[in-house]
Amino acid sequence: MSERARKEGELVALRSLLAETPADDVIVRFNLTARIHESEADLATAVHPHFAQATLTFSGMPVDGSRGIAMNFAGAAVKTFEHLVAVLGADRHGIDLKARGPVPGRAATALQIVGTAHGSFGFILEQVDAQTETQSDLAEILDITRELIGASTTDDDFDEVARMSSPRTIKALGELLEVLSANSAGICLTVGPHEVDLPFKQALNAHERVHATEVTEGSEQHIGLLDGFMTSAAKFELKTDGGTIITGTVSKTQLTEVKEHFGERVACTLLKRETHRGAKVRVGYLLVSVESAHARRF
């Protein structure tokens, strides 16, 4: 086990101990909180690992404290989690994901179990691919996975991320939450110093929210002025020749091209994603290709 993985495991254990400590045990809670802050700071300044890592722990009916976990549940939960990471990785790179079938580029997001987590039963996960160029990319995808799971707990947060996600991503998230709900289980995902913790009831509510949400996707072509671009947030603004202002997210594969064409009249292809739940509809756009309007192919 790497040094970073050990530190992440210790942080998970401390957080679990704090959650189990009675509210009136002030001194113990104070000491645990101080240790957690020290551990978070230590982890935040730690040398970047050779591999992207995350700690995945579970709670609820299938879990016997820190002693063990039901095998069928553990296998299904880890499998659906890894599938969600793979789908998110493909989605982030603007890959056209079909409703079914293999996920392109899955090898770049492959994970392996390298240890068990302390405090509550779970696993320390580490990337399989040792290529330097994939290390930071997978670490970012794992953190996006954490944010997506956390966003599923409230209507507004989930609507915001769902409109920027592919239908396949929302389906994969629903499959993970379904495994948790069917087994009366909760989940905690720690990536670096950050974590998201969903006890069983929150996981159940999240599953119902995701299950009730439909995401549709379609491709659009537009010509106009690319007059807005935020590199850090990968956001764009396009003023079409028809006068419509379209804002959205740039696919990672198109960041360089968007930067090169910023301020120019361009022809671009966008994925329009509509999120439906009840009467509420939200729209998001993902820019998947851009070129000079003079070289347009449509």
Backbone as a ProteinNet text record, in pm:
[ID]
protein_1_A
[PRIMARY]
MSERARKEGELVALRSLLAETPADDVIVRFNLTARIHESEADLATAVHPHFAQATLTFSGMPVDGSRGIAMNFAGAAVKTFEHLVAVLGADRHGIDLKARGPVPGRAATALQIVGTAHGSFGFILEQVDAQTETQSDLAEILDITRELIGASTTDDDFDEVARMSSPRTIKALGELLEVLSANSAGICLTVGPHEVDLPFKQALNAHERVHATEVTEGSEQHIGLLDGFMTSAAKFELKTDGGTIITGTVSKTQLTEVKEHFGERVACTLLKRETHRGAKVRVGYLLVSVESAHARRF
[TERTIARY]
84.9	0	88.9	55.9	135.4	114.8	205.4	195.4	68.3	36.3	-84.9	-209.5	-212	-327.5	-343	-231.1	-236.3	-296	-254.1	-305.1	-454.1	-496	-638.1	-719.2	-665.4	-732.9	-745.8	-641	-644.5	-749.5	-760.6	-859.8	-1001.2	-1026.4	-1157.4	-1188.6	-1089.3	-1109	-1141.3	-1071.4	-1095.9	-1236.3	-1277.9	-1413	-1519.4	-1493.6	-1587.8	-1597.8	-1483.5	-1482	-1558.3	-1539.5	-1609.4	-1760.4	-1804.1	-1947	-2008.6	-1927.5	-1977.2	-1966.3	-1896.8	-1877.5	-1999	-2054.4	-2172.3	-2146.8	-2252.6	-2240.6	-2198	-2231.3	-2197.5	-2055	-1985.7	-1845.6	-1757.2	-1762.3	-1703.5	-1552.4	-1482.8	-1336	-1289.4	-1349.3	-1310.7	-1341	-1457.3	-1495.2	-1399.4	-1360	-1266.8	-1132.6	-1082.9	-953.6	-960.2	-1070.4	-1085.3	-1094.5	-1168.7	-1181.6	-1046.4	-967.4	-833.5	-746.3	-754.8	-676.4	-721.2	-851.1	-903.3	-849.7	-850.6	-798.6	-650.2	-574.3	-431.9	-412.2	-494.6	-484.3	-519.7	-624.3	-664.2	-553.8	-494.1	-386	-265.2	-234.3	-122.8	-144.5	-268.5	-300.9	-298.9	-345.7	-350.9	-212.4	-113.4	22.6	112.2	55.3	134.1	181.9	292.3	344.5	241.1	221.1	122	155.2	56	83.1	123	188.7	222	96.8	-8.9	-134	-250.3	-355.5	-477.6	-540	-589.9	-641.4	-772.4	-850.2	-972.7	-1001.2	-1076.2	-1118.5	-1269.8	-1318.9	-1461.1	-1506.1	-1590.7	-1638.5	-1790.9	-1843.7	-1987.6	-2037.8	-2167.8	-2232.3	-2369.8	-2435	-2570	-2575.5	-2683.7	-2712.1	-2602.9	-2537.2	-2439.1	-2305.7	-2289.5	-2159.9	-2160.8	-2059.4	-2042.8	-1931.6	-1963	-1863.2	-1739.4	-1623.1	-1497.3	-1448.9	-1535.7	-1496.1	-1515.4	-1626	-1651	-1767.3	-1792	-1896	-1950.5	-2079.9	-2140.9	-2075.8	-2030.6	-1953.5	-2033	-2158.4	-2238.4	-2258.8	-2286.7	-2305.8	-2176.7	-2065.3	-1937.6	-1900.6	-1919.4	-1886.1	-1971.3	-2103.4	-2193.9	-2167	-2140.3	-2117	-1988.8	-1881.7	-1753.8	-1764.5	-1834.1	-1849.3	-1925.4	-2036.8	-2115.1	-2042	-1962.7	-1883	-1778.6	-1706.9	-1603.3	-1665.2	-1784.2	-1852.5	-1887.9	-1933.5	-1965.6	-1841.8	-1728.3	-1603.5	-1565.7	-1580.5	-1546.2	-1635.7	-1765.9	-1859.8	-1831.3	-1804.7	-1771.4	-1644.7	-1546.4	-1422.9	-1447.4	-1529	-1561.7	-1643.5	-1738.9	-1824.2	-1740.8	-1647	-1563.5	-1478.7	-1444	-1363.3	-1449.3	-1580.1	-1668.5	-1689.5	-1668.2	-1687.9	-1836.8	-1878.7	-2019.8	-2054.1	-2127.2	-2161.4	-2296.4	-2297.6	-2422.9	-2497.8	-2626.2	-2708.4	-2660.4	-2604.2	-2554.3	-2419.1	-2356.2	-2231.5	-2109.3	-1990.2	-1865	-1841.6	-1773.5	-1739.9	-1602.1	-1590.2	-1460.2	-1360.6	-1235	-1130.4	-1136.6	-1203.5	-1222.3	-1089.5	-989.6	-861.3	-797.1	-820.6	-758.3	-816.2	-935.1	-997.7	-1004.7	-933.3	-937.9	-879.5	-946.9	-905.2	-877.9	-792.9	-766.8	-775.4	-812.5	-818.1	-678.7	-625.5	-489.6	-487.9	-604.2	-609.6	-750.8	-771.2	-901.8	-894.8	-1007.3	-1013.4	-1049.3	-1001.2	-1027.5	-1150.6	-1208.4	-1320.2	-1453.6	-1483	-1599.6	-1547.2	-1612	-1549.6	-1555.8	-1444.1	-1437.2	-1302.1	-1274.7	-1156.4	-1079.8	-949.4	-864.5	-840.4	-879.5	-872	-758.6	-694.2	-580.4	-585.4	-540.3	-543.8	-450.1	-490.5	-410.8	-306	-345.6	-256.4	-154.9	-26.8	78.2	129.2	66.2	111.1	93.2	197.1	193.9	80.2	53.8	-47.4	-188.8	-210.6	-344.8	-366.3	-257.3	-265.8	-350.4	-318.4	-394.6	-534.2	-550.5	-681.1	-776	-731.9	-816.6	-843.7	-745.8	-767.7	-879.6	-881.6	-986.9	-1121.8	-1123.2	-1248.5	-1304.2	-1217.4	-1262.3	-1323.8	-1265.5	-1320.4	-1454.7	-1468.9	-1597.1	-1701.7	-1659.5	-1749.7	-1799.9	-1709.6	-1747.7	-1849.9	-1826.2	-1917.7	-2054.1	-2054.9	-2181.5	-2263.2	-2198.6	-2269.2	-2325.5	-2245.3	-2291.6	-2407.6	-2403.1	-2509.1	-2641.6	-2638.4	-2762.2	-2852	-2804.1	-2881	-2979.5	-2968.7	-3062.3	-3110.7	-3233.1	-3291.1	-3209.2	-3180.8	-3113.7	-2973.1	-2896	-2758.8	-2759.3	-2852.1	-2854.7	-2899.5	-2999.7	-3044.5	-2930.7	-2846.9	-2736.8	-2633.3	-2595.7	-2494.7	-2555.3	-2683.2	-2746.5	-2755.8	-2781.3	-2796.5	-2664	-2551.4	-2420.9	-2366.4	-2452.2	-2408.6	-2482.1	-2418.2	-2480.8	-2587	-2684.5	-2783.1	-2717.2	-2607.1	-2538	-2478.3	-2429.9	-2375.3	-2482.8	-2598.9	-2708.6	-2757.4	-2759.1	-2799.4	-2700.7	-2570.7	-2467.6	-2476.4	-2502.8	-2520.4	-2641.3	-2749.5	-2869.5	-2844.6	-2760.3	-2730.2	-2653	-2559.6	-2486.9	-2581.7	-2664.7	-2758.1	-2862.2	-2896.1	-2991.9	-2933.8	-2806.4	-2740.5	-2741.4	-2712.7	-2712.6	-2852.9	-2951.7	-3089.3	-3143.6	-3118.2	-3170.3	-3110.3	-2993.1	-2925.4	-2924.2	-3003.9	-3010.9	-2871.4	-2795	-2655.8	-2629.2	-2526.1	-2478.3	-2339.2	-2290.6	-2159.9	-2085.5	-1953.5	-1867.2	-1748.7	-1726.8	-1616	-1522.8	-1395.8	-1293.6	-1192	-1171.4	-1072.2	-983.6	-857.8	-771.5	-829.6	-834.4	-887.7	-1039.8	-1105.1	-1248.8	-1327.6	-1447	-1529.3	-1676	-1752.6	-1897.8	-1950.4	-2044.8	-2095.7	-2247.6	-2299.6	-2443	-2485.7	-2543	-2603.2	-2717.4	-2770.6	-2871.3	-2990	-3047.1	-3166.6	-3137.9	-3020.7	-2983.1	-2961.8	-2899.8	-2878.4	-3011.2	-3107.7	-3240.8	-3310.9	-3307.3	-3368.4	-3299.7	-3167.4	-3092	-3131	-3148	-3188.4	-3324.7	-3418.8	-3551.1	-3544.4	-3457.9	-3442.2	-3383.3	-3278.9	-3212.7	-3305.3	-3376.7	-3468.3	-3578.7	-3619.1	-3727.6	-3679.1	-3548.5	-3489.2	-3457	-3496.3	-3465.8	-3378.6	-3272.1	-3182.6	-3186	-3218.6	-3216.6	-3100.9	-3051.5	-2931.6	-2945	-2902.7	-2905.6	-2795	-2750.7	-2640.4	-2694.5	-2628.3	-2664.9	-2540.1	-2556	-2447.3	-2482	-2383.9	-2406	-2286.2	-2314.1	-2209.9	-2229	-2118.7	-2129.3	-1996.9	-2002.8	-1882.6	-1855	-1736.6	-1694.1	-1636.8	-1722.8	-1679.4	-1664.8	-1670	-1648.6	-1581	-1475.7	-1405.9	-1334	-1369.6	-1302.7	-1221.7	-1090.7	-1003.9	-1016.6	-1012.4	-1012	-1140	-1253.9	-1382.2	-1426.5	-1349.6	-1383.1	-1522.8	-1555	-1684.3	-1669.6	-1773.7	-1771	-1899.1	-1891.4	-2010.6	-2004.8	-2113	-2120.7	-2238.3	-2213.2	-2319.8	-2344.4	-2454.2	-2481.4	-2515.1	-2504.8	-2538.6	-2684.1	-2766.7	-2907.8	-2932.8	-2827.6	-2840.9	-2863.1	-2865.9	-2885.9	-2754.1	-2758.4	-2641.1	-2648.7	-2547	-2540.8	-2418	-2438.5	-2327.4	-2325	-2207.7	-2197.1	-2055.2	-2027.6	-1897.7	-1822.7	-1691.7	-1606.5	-1554.9	-1567.8	-1509.1	-1357.9	-1299	-1155.9	-1073.1	-1119.9	-1044.7	-1044.3	-1130.9	-1144.5	-1090.3	-1029.6	-982.6	-880	-785.9	-682.8	-744.2	-836	-898.7	-983.1	-1056.2	-1138.4	-1049.6	-939.6	-846.4	-791.2	-761.1	-705.4	-806.2	-934.8	-1038.1	-1115.9	-1073.4	-1143.2	-1144	-1262.5	-1277	-1302.6	-1309.8	-1330.9	-1473.1	-1509	-1634.6	-1607	-1683.3	-1654.8	-1778.2	-1751.2	-1856.1	-1830.5	-1932.1	-1910.1	-2026.4	-1993.8	-2094.6	-2113.8	-2239.5	-2274.1	-2364.1	-2345	-2439.3	-2536.7	-2663.8	-2766.6	-2829	-2823.3	-2876	-2990	-3104	-3220.7	-3251.3	-3267.8	-3299.6	-3446.1	-3520.3	-3662.8	-3689.4	-3756.5	-3808.2	-3937.6	-4049.6	-4178.8	-4197.4	-4237.8	-4259.1	-4133.5	-4028.1	-3905	-3814.5	-3768.4	-3677.4	-3557.9	-3438.2	-3316.5	-3235	-3164.5	-3088.7	-2941.2	-2853.2	-2709.7	-2644.9	-2528.4	-2458.2	-2313.8	-2266.2	-2126.6	-2068.6	-1963.5	-1898.2	-1803.1	-1828.2	-1748.3	-1659.8	-1681.9	-1590.4	-1604.8	-1494.7	-1496.1	-1390.9	-1422.1	-1328.1	-1363.9	-1274.6	-1302.1	-1427.3	-1509.2	-1632.8	-1599.8	-1483.5	-1444.7	-1418.9	-1389.1	-1360.4	-1476.8	-1594.2	-1705.8	-1744.7	-1794.8	-1836.7	-1988.2	-2061.7	-2207.6	-2267.2
-118.6	0	124.3	223.3	345.2	429.5	525.4	613.7	698.4	745.4	826.6	744.2	620.2	533.8	509.6	492.8	472.9	595.5	714.9	838.6	856.2	821	830.6	734.7	614.3	517.4	567.1	631.8	687.4	797	881.1	989	932.8	829.5	764.6	708.1	645.5	586.3	693.9	806.7	915.9	972.4	990.5	1042.1	944.3	816.3	715.3	716.8	731	737.7	860	973	1095.1	1077.3	1013	991.8	902.5	811.3	716.6	769.9	882.5	938	1020.2	994.6	1069.2	1219.3	1297.3	1443	1501.6	1434	1487.6	1453	1373.8	1340.3	1447.6	1568.3	1686.7	1675.3	1626.5	1622.7	1527.9	1407.9	1311	1366.3	1428.1	1484.7	1597.8	1678.7	1788.1	1733.3	1630.7	1571.9	1505.1	1434.7	1369.7	1472.1	1580.9	1686	1748.7	1772.2	1829.3	1734.2	1605	1506.2	1497.9	1511	1508.7	1627.8	1745.7	1864.5	1849	1792.5	1768.4	1668.3	1563.3	1460.1	1516.1	1601.1	1662.7	1752.8	1831.2	1920.4	1840.9	1732.9	1647.6	1585.2	1540.8	1477.8	1578.5	1699.3	1803.5	1845	1834.4	1875.6	1757.1	1638	1517.5	1517.6	1449.4	1433.9	1361.2	1407.8	1345.4	1198.5	1110.3	967	928.2	813.2	761.6	714.2	687.2	640	720	740.1	800.7	704.2	757.6	673.1	727.3	639.2	676.6	569.7	608.2	513.3	502.5	380.4	353.9	265.9	320	242.4	235	135	110.4	98.2	118.7	105.8	43.3	7.4	-47.3	-197.9	-257.1	-397.9	-494.5	-472.7	-572.1	-566.4	-468	-443.8	-483.5	-560.2	-601.4	-516.9	-388.5	-297.1	-290.1	-303.8	-306.4	-449.7	-546.7	-687.8	-750.1	-717.7	-782.2	-719.2	-773.3	-720.7	-836.3	-834.8	-939.9	-943.4	-1060.7	-1073.2	-1031	-1077.6	-1043.9	-893.7	-828.9	-684.3	-613.5	-650.4	-583.7	-593.1	-712.6	-730	-641.4	-638.3	-557.9	-408.9	-365.1	-223.3	-174	-249.7	-209.6	-212.1	-311.4	-321.1	-201.7	-164.8	-51.5	80.7	90.3	211.2	226.8	120.2	127.7	159.2	105.4	135.2	283.6	340.9	483.9	567.3	531	603.8	595.2	476.9	458.5	542.9	544.8	622.9	771.9	816.3	957.2	996.8	906.3	933.9	953.6	866.5	879.3	1004.9	1032.5	1150.9	1278.1	1281.7	1401.2	1430.6	1326.6	1344.7	1364	1380.2	1407	1288.2	1166	1045.6	1017.9	984.6	954.8	820.2	823.9	701.4	648.1	525.3	460.5	420.7	392.4	355.5	225.2	137.6	9.2	-21.1	-127	-171.2	-128	-168.9	-138	12.6	55	195.9	221.5	309.1	336.5	392.7	353.3	405.9	357.3	245.6	195.9	164.2	121.7	83.5	199.7	322.8	440	468.9	414	439	312.4	207.7	80.6	98	37	45.7	-93.1	-98.1	-222.9	-197.5	-301.3	-291.8	-320.8	-225.5	-242.6	-252.6	-241.8	-253.6	-234.3	-261.4	-239.2	-114.3	-43.1	80.6	50.4	132.2	114.6	195.1	162.9	238.2	178.4	174.6	106.7	24.7	-86.9	-176.1	-117.9	-125.8	-75.8	-105.2	-36.8	-69.3	56.2	42.4	146.8	109.9	199.2	175.1	256.1	196.5	260.8	230.6	325.5	304.3	190.5	120.8	10.7	62.8	155.5	210.1	303.6	274.2	354.4	467.3	491.4	596.6	733.5	815.8	945.7	1033.2	1030.1	1119.7	1083.8	959.5	920.7	941.5	963.5	968	1085.4	1209.4	1324.7	1324	1270.3	1264.8	1176.5	1058.2	967.9	1025	1091.4	1154.3	1257.3	1332.3	1432.6	1366.2	1256.1	1184.7	1127	1074.4	1023.3	1134.4	1253.7	1365.3	1409.8	1404.6	1436.4	1332.3	1207.2	1101.4	1133.2	1176.5	1216.1	1329.3	1429	1542.8	1500	1409.1	1362.4	1286.1	1197.7	1123.2	1218.9	1317.8	1415.6	1499	1535.5	1619	1545.3	1413	1336	1345.5	1409.2	1415.1	1531.5	1629	1741.4	1768	1817.7	1842.8	1942.7	2058.1	2164.4	2124.1	2066	2025.7	1917.1	1822.6	1714.4	1764.6	1852.5	1907.7	1980.1	2048.9	2124.9	2032.8	1923.6	1834.1	1742.2	1707.6	1615.6	1676.7	1807.4	1870.3	1879.2	1854.7	1853.4	1711.4	1612.3	1472.9	1396.2	1293.4	1211.6	1120.9	1075.6	979.6	854.8	811.1	691.1	714.5	836.8	868.9	862	921	919.8	776.8	697.7	558.2	482.6	506.2	438.2	479.1	607.2	652.4	583.7	573.2	506.4	361	294.1	152.8	134.9	226.3	220.1	244	346.2	378.2	268.1	200	89.4	-26	-56.3	-161.9	-125.3	1.1	45.8	36.2	85.8	87.9	-52.5	-141	-277.6	-355.4	-310.3	-380.6	-301.6	-193.7	-109.7	-66.3	-14.2	21.9	169.1	221.4	355.8	350	465.8	470.9	596.2	585	700.4	692.1	799.8	804	916.9	882.1	980.7	989.2	1111.3	1136.6	1249.7	1218	1317.8	1359	1489.5	1534.9	1551.5	1522.3	1546.8	1415.8	1420.8	1301.4	1336	1237.7	1246.4	1122.8	1142.5	1034.1	1028.9	916.9	896.7	777.2	801.9	691.6	631.5	517.7	445.1	531.4	608.3	686.6	790.7	852.3	948.3	878.1	760.4	683.4	641.8	605.8	566.7	684.5	802.1	921.3	961.4	948.2	980.8	887.7	758.9	662.5	699.1	736.6	774.9	899.8	994.1	1117.2	1086.5	1007.4	974.3	890.5	796	709.7	791	901.3	984.2	1085.4	1087.5	1185.4	1121.6	1190.6	1145.1	1248.9	1202.3	1291.4	1253.6	1350.2	1328.8	1408.3	1360.5	1420.1	1426.4	1538.2	1553.8	1646.8	1629.7	1709.5	1830.3	1944.3	2066.4	2129.8	2195.4	2269.4	2418.5	2499.8	2644.8	2719	2836.8	2928.1	3060.4	3115.8	3241.8	3283.6	3386.1	3441.8	3372.3	3315.3	3253.5	3364.8	3430.3	3550.6	3531.7	3407.3	3381.6	3247.8	3244.9	3119.5	3131.5	3042.4	3035.9	2906.4	2918.5	2801.3	2713.4	2772.8	2694.5	2613.8	2672.7	2603.3	2531.5	2544.3	2483.3	2525	2654.8	2707.1	2794.3	2794.5	2876.8	2957.7	3063.2	3140.4	3165.3	3133	3148.1	3238	3342.5	3427.9	3387.8	3317.4	3264.6	3376.7	3344.9	3443.5	3487.4	3403.4	3438.4	3523.5	3551.9	3638.8	3565.9	3433.3	3355.5	3340.1	3353.5	3331.7	3190.5	3109.9	2973	2960.6	2910.3	2885.8	2738.3	2689.6	2548.7	2511.4	2382.1	2326.1	2278.7	2290.6	2246.2	2106.1	2015.9	1883.3	1896.9	1811.3	1820.8	1813.4	1736.5	1720.5	1847.2	1942.9	2063.2	2189.2	2176.5	2294.6	2375.7	2307.6	2377.7	2448.5	2379	2438	2559.7	2550.7	2664.2	2783.3	2756.8	2864.3	2930.9	2850.3	2904.3	2989.1	2952.9	3022.5	3124.8	3147.6	3244.2	3382.2	3444.8	3577.2	3573.7	3453.9	3439.9	3392.2	3404.4	3347.5	3200.4	3112.2	2969.5	2889.3	2767.1	2667.1	2557.3	2521	2422.3	2324.6	2209.2	2106.3	2097.5	2103.4	2097.7	1979.2	1918.3	1819	1892.5	1892.4	1955.5	1848.6	1871.4	1774.9	1837.7	1770.9	1817.5	1721.2	1776.4	1697.5	1716.5	1605	1609	1534.1	1600	1532.8	1604.5	1534.5	1598	1706.8	1825	1935.7	2019	1987.6	2066.6	2019.4	2114.9	2084.7	2179.3	2123.3	2204	2163.8	2263.3	2240.3	2272.4	2187.4	2211.9	2180.1	2240	2217.8	2175.4	2080.5	2037.5	2061	2141.7	2169.1	2054	1984.9	1866.9	1886.2	1994.1	2024.8	2171.7	2231.5	2372	2394.3	2480.1	2516.2	2654.6	2712.9	2842.2	2833.5	2935.9	2934.6	2926.1	2970.5	2965.4	2821.6	2731	2591.1	2500.3	2557.4	2479.4	2369.3	2256.9	2142.5	2125.4	2223.6	2214.8	2351.7
0	0	0	-81.2	-88	37.4	59.7	174.7	167.3	48.5	32.4	62.5	13.7	40	189.5	260.3	404.7	473.8	429.4	489.7	460.9	339.7	307.6	393.7	416.7	502.1	645.2	695.8	831.4	842.8	737.9	739.2	742.4	664.5	664.7	802.9	866	998.8	1103	1096.9	1191.9	1175.3	1051.9	1026.3	1075.8	1059.9	1106.7	1259.2	1326.4	1472.4	1522.7	1454.8	1494.4	1481.4	1372.7	1350.6	1457.8	1513	1613	1756.5	1774.9	1908.9	1951.1	2069.2	2116.4	2120.9	2095.7	2091.3	2224.9	2336.1	2467.9	2511.8	2431.2	2462.1	2397.5	2454.2	2392.2	2373.1	2475.3	2468.1	2358.2	2351.7	2248.8	2109.8	2095.5	1964.9	1925.8	2023.4	1996.4	1947	2016.5	1978.2	1841.2	1815.7	1685.3	1573.5	1596.7	1495.9	1464.9	1567.2	1546.9	1465.7	1496.9	1421.6	1277.4	1254.9	1116.8	1038.4	1099.5	1031.4	998.6	1092.6	1067.9	954.5	955	851.7	714.7	709.4	582.3	528.7	617.1	575.6	527.8	598.2	562.2	425.1	401.8	274	160.7	186.9	83.9	37.1	124.9	89.8	56.3	56.1	27.2	-116.6	-139.7	-275.4	-359.9	-481.3	-568.9	-590.1	-580.5	-592.2	-733.8	-744.3	-876.3	-948.1	-872.1	-928.8	-871.4	-950.9	-898.9	-798.9	-686.7	-579.7	-523.8	-464.7	-395	-291	-188.1	-85	-90.4	-106	-120	-4	84.3	198.3	197.7	267.9	269.1	412.2	427.9	557.7	536.6	647	635.7	652	602.6	624.3	577.8	461.5	414.7	488.2	578.6	640	787.6	826.1	965.6	1026.8	1052.4	1108.6	1020.9	1083.5	1008.7	988.5	1023.2	1018.8	880.9	813.8	685	610.3	491.9	404.2	320.4	290.6	209.1	71.4	29.1	-94.1	-217.5	-228.2	-346	-357.5	-245	-246.3	-284.3	-221.7	-248.5	-395.3	-454.1	-595.3	-684.6	-657	-739.8	-723.1	-599	-572.9	-639	-625.9	-686.4	-838.9	-893.7	-1038.4	-1094.7	-1030.2	-1080.6	-1057.9	-951	-928.7	-1039	-1068	-1171.4	-1307.6	-1333.2	-1459.5	-1466.8	-1357	-1354.6	-1384.2	-1326.3	-1350.9	-1499	-1558.5	-1700	-1789.9	-1760.9	-1841.9	-1828.2	-1706.2	-1684.5	-1759.1	-1761.3	-1833.4	-1981.8	-2040.9	-2183	-2209.3	-2121.1	-2135	-2129.4	-2037.7	-2020.3	-2144	-2218	-2338.3	-2463.4	-2443.5	-2556.8	-2648	-2597.7	-2678.1	-2692.3	-2812	-2838.8	-2775.3	-2665.3	-2592.1	-2638.1	-2683	-2719.6	-2592	-2608	-2492.9	-2430.3	-2511.1	-2463.2	-2526.7	-2479.1	-2539.7	-2461.7	-2507.8	-2438.9	-2429.9	-2324.6	-2306	-2367.1	-2467.3	-2529.1	-2427.3	-2440.1	-2353.1	-2209.9	-2187.9	-2050.8	-1981.6	-2057.5	-1996.3	-1921.4	-1967.3	-1904.5	-1766.8	-1736.7	-1606.3	-1521	-1562.6	-1488.7	-1348.6	-1251	-1111.4	-1054.4	-953.6	-882.6	-732.3	-657.1	-511.6	-456.1	-379.1	-327.1	-174.4	-111.3	33.8	84.6	213	274.9	361.4	367.9	445.2	590	680.6	823	863.9	978.5	1032.5	992.6	865.1	809.5	693.5	663.7	566.2	425.6	357.7	221.2	160.6	49.6	-28.4	-69.7	-77.7	-133.2	-279.2	-368.4	-512.2	-572.8	-672.5	-736.9	-886.3	-966	-1110.3	-1152	-1256	-1309	-1404.9	-1491.4	-1593.5	-1528.5	-1546.4	-1483.3	-1571.2	-1686.2	-1775.7	-1709.6	-1712.7	-1646	-1696.2	-1826.8	-1882.8	-1839.3	-1793	-1750.1	-1601.1	-1526.8	-1380.9	-1331.6	-1375.5	-1329.2	-1387.8	-1507.9	-1571.8	-1491.9	-1451.8	-1374.4	-1235.9	-1176.7	-1046.3	-1056.3	-1163.9	-1183.7	-1206.7	-1282.5	-1308.1	-1178.4	-1092.4	-962.8	-878.5	-886.5	-810	-868.4	-1001.6	-1065	-1024.5	-1012.8	-966.1	-826.6	-740.6	-603.6	-606.8	-691	-699.6	-752.9	-850.1	-907.3	-803.8	-728.4	-623.8	-520	-480.2	-382.7	-434.8	-562.9	-621.3	-629.3	-629.4	-642.8	-520.4	-413.9	-289.7	-284	-375.8	-377.3	-519.4	-532.5	-664.1	-745.4	-687.5	-762.4	-805.7	-712.9	-747.2	-855.1	-842.1	-940.3	-1077	-1081	-1208.5	-1279.7	-1201.4	-1259.9	-1325.1	-1256.2	-1313.7	-1419.8	-1404.3	-1499	-1638	-1645.5	-1777.3	-1853	-1780.7	-1845.3	-1857.4	-1830.6	-1833.9	-1942.6	-1995.9	-2099.1	-2037.2	-2116.4	-2065.4	-2007.6	-2068.7	-2020.7	-1881	-1854.9	-1723.3	-1616.2	-1644.2	-1547.7	-1525	-1629.1	-1615.2	-1526.4	-1546.3	-1466.5	-1319.9	-1294.4	-1156.3	-1094.2	-1169.9	-1119.2	-1085.6	-1164.3	-1139	-1008	-979.1	-852.5	-735.4	-746	-638.3	-619.8	-728.4	-718.5	-637	-657.7	-579.7	-431.8	-400.2	-261.4	-201.4	-273.9	-223.3	-201.9	-297	-289	-172	-127.3	-17.7	113.3	118	239.1	283.5	188.6	214.7	186	250.3	224.1	163	117.1	51.3	92.7	102.3	128.3	32	-44.2	-139.8	-100.8	-78.1	-43.1	-155.5	-206.4	-310.3	-259.6	-228.5	-166.8	-32.3	-2.5	126.6	128	16.2	5	7.1	64.2	68.2	47.9	3.4	0.8	72.3	163.2	246.6	234.2	182	169	254.1	371.4	447.6	366.9	413.1	335.7	294.6	387.3	354.1	246.1	251.9	147.6	14.6	18.4	-104.1	-165.7	-80	-127.8	-194.2	-129.2	-187.8	-317.9	-321	-442.4	-556.3	-524.1	-626.6	-684.6	-599.7	-646.9	-735.1	-698.6	-776.6	-914.7	-916.8	-1044	-1132.3	-1069.6	-1144.8	-1211.5	-1148.8	-1202.2	-1305.8	-1330.4	-1421.7	-1556.8	-1662.8	-1798.9	-1867.9	-1930.4	-2004.3	-2151.3	-2235.5	-2380.4	-2440.5	-2552.6	-2611.6	-2763.1	-2819.4	-2964.4	-3010	-3134.8	-3189.4	-3266.6	-3248.9	-3321.3	-3380.9	-3496.4	-3558.1	-3556.6	-3520.7	-3513.6	-3570.8	-3624.9	-3671.2	-3597.9	-3547.3	-3475.6	-3416.6	-3331.2	-3269.6	-3136.9	-3123.8	-2998.4	-2911.6	-2833.8	-2762.2	-2612.3	-2565.9	-2424.5	-2403.4	-2318.6	-2289.7	-2156.5	-2061.3	-1930.8	-1927.4	-1935	-1942.7	-1818.9	-1699.6	-1576.7	-1558.9	-1600.1	-1583.3	-1710	-1818.9	-1948.5	-1994.2	-1981	-2021.1	-2146.2	-2230.7	-2351	-2362.8	-2445	-2482	-2632.1	-2700.5	-2845.5	-2879.6	-2958.9	-3009.6	-3154.5	-3178.4	-3312	-3409.9	-3538.3	-3640.8	-3630	-3569	-3551	-3428.1	-3351.4	-3235.1	-3104.3	-3105.7	-2983.3	-2907.6	-2775.8	-2690.8	-2633	-2660	-2608	-2519.4	-2399	-2307.7	-2270.6	-2234.8	-2197.7	-2161.5	-2168.6	-2130.7	-2253.8	-2250.7	-2361	-2331.9	-2427.9	-2414.7	-2397	-2313.6	-2286.7	-2415.4	-2512.9	-2637.1	-2722.3	-2688.9	-2771.3	-2704.8	-2587.9	-2515.3	-2595	-2657.2	-2734.6	-2854	-2924.4	-3042.2	-3006	-2896.3	-2854.2	-2818.9	-2752.9	-2717.8	-2843.2	-2944.3	-3068.8	-3145.2	-3136.6	-3213.8	-3132.1	-3008.4	-2923.6	-2989.1	-2991.8	-3052.3	-3202	-3260.1	-3403.7	-3434.6	-3560.7	-3609.3	-3640.2	-3578.7	-3586.3	-3626.1	-3668.7	-3689.5	-3587.2	-3512	-3407	-3396.8	-3340.8	-3314	-3163	-3121.5	-2980.2	-2952.3	-2836.7	-2787.5	-2695.3	-2733.2	-2649.8	-2559.9	-2429.9	-2334.4	-2254.4	-2256.4	-2183.3	-2069.1	-1949.7	-1831.9	-1796.8	-1787.2	-1756.6	-1626.4	-1534.5	-1414.6	-1376.9	-1394.4	-1375.5	-1480.5	-1437.6	-1530.9	-1550.8	-1477	-1484.3	-1598.1	-1679.6	-1790.4	-1782.5	-1789.7	-1793.5	-1915.3	-1972.4	-2095.7	-2072.8	-2126.1	-2120.2	-2253.7	-2278	-2405	-2379.3	-2460.3	-2458.7	-2597.4	-2606	-2734.2	-2766.6	-2879.4	-2913	-3036.2	-3113.2	-3224.2	-3261.7	-3306.1	-3346	-3454.3	-3548.4	-3654.3	-3705.4	-3783.5	-3841.8	-3930.5	-3926.2	-4007.7	-4155.5	-4195	-4336.4	-4382.4	-4286.5	-4321.8	-4286.1	-4261.9	-4212.2	-4309.8	-4252.7	-4334.2	-4330.4	-4276.9	-4274.3	-4302.1
[MASK]
++++++++++++++++++++++++++++++++++++++++++++++++++++++++++++++++++++++++++++++++++++++++++++++++++++++++++++++++++++++++++++++++++++++++++++++++++++++++++++++++++++++++++++++++++++++++++++++++++++++++++++++++++++++++++++++++++++++++++++++++++++++++++++++++++++++++++++++++++++++++++++++++++++++++++

